[in-house]
Amino acid sequence: MPTLENTILLVEDSEDDVFTLKRASKKAGIGNPLRVATDGQKAVDDLSTTADPTRRELYPIPFLVLLDLKLPYRDGFQVLEWLRHQPHLAGTVVVVLTGSDEPRDQQGAYALGARSYLVKPAGADEIRNLISSLTPLWQKTGASPIAPIGDPPTTDSSGIPAPR
C-alpha cells in the first residue's frame, strides 16, 4: 500500500465554507497542506493523479478527505464510492462534512466507507470550534493519523457497516 502523506483534501463547493475552514484550520494551528477540490469531478481528478507514483511529489495521497455531499458534477456519495474502489486510497480517511442531517444520508455515507459524518455548523465560530476539536487528527507526524475521528460503524457478519 502506498505511503500516505500529511496532506488533507477538502472537497467543498462553497467558497465561504472553504474560506472559513481554511481560516479555522490556521487558527487551530493545523499546518498540514490543504488541497481544495470545488466539485466532485475535480476531487476524482485530483485523487486519480495520486495513483501515479511519479507524480506523488506534486500530488501526494491525502491521509484525510473532508467531503461535502452536495456537490456539482459528482455528488459526495459518487466520490466516496469511487474512492473506495481505488486500491491506492485504501488507507485514506474520509470524513463527510456536510449540511445534511438526514439519517439516510448518514447511513449511506457509512455504508460507502466514511469514517465519520459531521453536520456543518451554521456559523463561522461553530465551524472554528469543530475544526479545533478535530485538531488531533491533523497533528500527525507519520504516515497515518494520530487519532481516528469518531467510532467506525459496526458491521454485520459480511463486514458491511450496519445502519446507525
C-alpha positions as CSV (number, residue, x, y, z in Angstrom):
1,M,0.0,0.0,0.0
2,P,1.4,3.5,-0.9
3,T,2.5,5.7,1.9
4,L,0.0,8.4,2.9
5,E,1.3,11.9,3.2
6,N,0.2,14.6,5.7
7,T,-2.0,16.2,3.1
8,I,-5.7,17.0,3.5
9,L,-8.1,17.2,0.6
10,L,-11.1,19.4,1.2
11,V,-13.9,18.7,-1.3
12,E,-16.3,21.7,-0.9
13,D,-18.1,23.8,-3.5
14,S,-18.9,26.8,-1.2
15,E,-16.3,29.5,-1.4
16,D,-17.4,30.8,2.0
17,D,-17.1,27.4,3.6
18,V,-13.6,26.8,2.1
19,F,-12.5,30.2,3.4
20,T,-14.0,29.6,6.9
21,L,-12.5,26.1,7.0
22,K,-9.0,27.3,5.9
23,R,-9.1,30.1,8.5
24,A,-10.3,27.8,11.2
25,S,-7.6,25.3,10.4
26,K,-5.0,28.1,10.6
27,K,-6.3,29.4,14.0
28,A,-6.3,25.8,15.3
29,G,-2.6,25.6,14.4
30,I,-3.0,23.0,11.7
31,G,-0.1,23.1,9.4
32,N,-0.9,20.3,7.1
33,P,-1.0,21.1,3.4
34,L,-4.6,21.6,2.3
35,R,-5.7,21.0,-1.3
36,V,-9.2,22.0,-2.3
37,A,-11.5,20.4,-5.0
38,T,-14.5,22.6,-5.7
39,D,-16.7,19.8,-7.2
40,G,-17.0,16.1,-7.2
41,Q,-15.3,15.6,-10.6
42,K,-12.3,17.7,-9.6
43,A,-12.0,15.6,-6.5
44,V,-11.9,12.4,-8.6
45,D,-9.4,14.0,-11.0
46,D,-7.2,15.1,-8.1
47,L,-7.3,11.7,-6.4
48,S,-6.7,9.9,-9.7
49,T,-3.5,11.8,-10.2
50,T,-2.2,10.4,-6.8
51,A,-2.2,6.9,-8.3
52,D,0.8,7.8,-10.4
53,P,3.9,7.2,-8.3
54,T,6.0,9.5,-10.5
55,R,3.6,12.5,-9.6
56,R,3.4,11.9,-5.9
57,E,5.7,14.8,-5.1
58,L,3.2,17.2,-6.6
59,Y,0.1,15.1,-5.8
60,P,0.6,13.2,-2.6
61,I,-2.0,10.8,-1.4
62,P,-4.0,12.6,1.3
63,F,-4.4,10.9,4.6
64,L,-7.7,12.7,5.1
65,V,-10.5,13.8,2.8
66,L,-13.2,16.2,4.1
67,L,-16.1,15.6,1.8
68,D,-19.3,17.5,1.3
69,L,-22.2,15.6,-0.1
70,K,-23.9,18.3,-2.1
71,L,-21.5,18.9,-5.0
72,P,-21.8,19.7,-8.7
73,Y,-20.9,17.1,-11.4
74,R,-20.5,14.2,-9.0
75,D,-22.1,14.3,-5.6
76,G,-20.2,13.2,-2.4
77,F,-21.7,9.7,-2.5
78,Q,-20.4,9.1,-6.0
79,V,-17.0,10.4,-5.0
80,L,-16.9,8.2,-1.9
81,E,-18.0,5.2,-3.8
82,W,-15.3,5.8,-6.5
83,L,-12.7,6.5,-3.8
84,R,-13.3,3.2,-2.0
85,H,-12.7,1.3,-5.2
86,Q,-9.2,2.7,-5.6
87,P,-6.5,0.4,-4.0
88,H,-4.0,3.2,-3.6
89,L,-6.6,5.2,-1.5
90,A,-7.4,2.3,0.9
91,G,-5.8,4.0,3.9
92,T,-7.3,7.4,3.3
93,V,-9.7,8.5,6.0
94,V,-12.9,10.1,4.7
95,V,-14.9,12.4,6.9
96,V,-18.2,13.6,5.5
97,L,-18.6,17.3,6.4
98,T,-22.0,18.4,5.1
99,G,-25.1,20.4,5.8
100,S,-27.4,17.4,5.7
101,D,-28.5,15.8,8.9
102,E,-30.8,13.3,7.1
103,P,-30.4,9.8,8.6
104,R,-30.5,8.1,5.2
105,D,-27.5,10.4,4.1
106,Q,-25.6,9.3,7.3
107,Q,-26.4,5.6,6.7
108,G,-25.4,5.9,3.0
109,A,-22.1,7.6,3.8
110,Y,-21.2,5.0,6.4
111,A,-22.2,2.2,4.1
112,L,-19.8,3.6,1.5
113,G,-16.9,3.7,3.9
114,A,-16.9,7.1,5.5
115,R,-15.1,7.1,8.9
116,S,-17.3,9.9,10.3
117,Y,-20.2,12.0,9.4
118,L,-20.3,15.6,10.7
119,V,-23.0,18.2,10.1
120,K,-21.6,21.6,9.3
121,P,-22.4,24.2,11.8
122,A,-24.1,27.3,10.6
123,G,-21.8,30.0,11.9
124,A,-18.1,30.7,11.5
125,D,-17.5,30.4,15.3
126,E,-19.1,27.0,15.4
127,I,-17.0,25.8,12.4
128,R,-13.9,27.0,14.1
129,N,-14.9,25.0,17.2
130,L,-15.5,21.9,15.1
131,I,-12.1,22.2,13.4
132,S,-10.4,22.8,16.7
133,S,-12.0,19.6,18.1
134,L,-10.5,17.7,15.2
135,T,-7.0,19.1,15.7
136,P,-5.5,15.8,17.0
137,L,-6.3,14.2,13.6
138,W,-4.4,16.9,11.8
139,Q,-1.4,16.8,14.1
140,K,0.2,13.7,12.6
141,T,3.8,13.0,12.2
142,G,3.9,9.7,10.4
143,A,2.1,8.0,7.5
144,S,-1.2,7.7,9.4
145,P,-3.4,9.9,11.6
146,I,-2.6,10.1,15.3
147,A,-6.2,9.5,16.2
148,P,-9.3,8.5,14.3
149,I,-12.4,10.6,14.2
150,G,-15.3,9.1,15.8
151,D,-16.1,5.4,16.1
152,P,-16.3,3.4,12.9
153,P,-19.7,1.9,12.2
154,T,-20.4,-1.6,13.5
155,T,-20.5,-4.3,10.8
156,D,-22.6,-7.4,10.3
157,S,-21.1,-10.8,9.6
158,S,-20.4,-9.9,5.9
159,G,-18.3,-6.9,7.0
160,I,-20.9,-4.4,5.7
161,P,-21.5,-1.4,8.0
162,A,-24.7,-1.6,9.9
163,P,-27.1,1.4,9.8
164,R,-26.8,3.7,12.7
